[in-house]
Amino acid sequence: MNQHRKRDLLPSDAALRRARESILRWWDTAYLDRQDSVPGRFSEEAQASLPGLRGAEPPASPKEVFAAMDIQRLRLRLDQNVPEWAG
C-alpha cells in the first residue's frame, strides 16, 4: 500500500485529522514515554525540520509538533503542488 498507492503523496488534511489521536498516541508510546535519549532526539529532530518549532524552549509538546507538521504539509501542498492521498 505505502509503496504503490501512497508513494510521493501527502496525507490530505482530512486524513491527517482522522489519524491525529493515533499519531499522538504513537509518538507518546514510541518516542516520548522513555527513559533514554529518544525523547530528546524526537524533540531535536522536530525542531530542526518543522516550521514554528525552531528554537522553541522548552521542547515542544506532541500537539505543537502535530500542528507544525500540519503547517509543513500545507506548505508542501501549496508551494510545491505535491499531490494528496485522501486515505
LINCOR-V867377 format. One record per pair of residues at least 12 apart in sequence whose C-alpha atoms are under 6 Angstrom apart, sorted by the first residue. I is the first residue (numbers start at 1). J is the second residue. D is the distance in whole Angstrom. If there is no record, write none. Layout:
i=<I & I>
j=<J & J>
d=<D & D>
This chain:
i=<9 & 9 & 9 & 10 & 10 & 11 & 11 & 12 & 12 & 12 & 15 & 15 & 43 & 50 & 51>
j=<83 & 84 & 85 & 84 & 85 & 84 & 85 & 84 & 85 & 86 & 86 & 87 & 59 & 68 & 68>
d=<5 & 5 & 6 & 5 & 6 & 6 & 5 & 5 & 6 & 5 & 6 & 5 & 6 & 6 & 6>
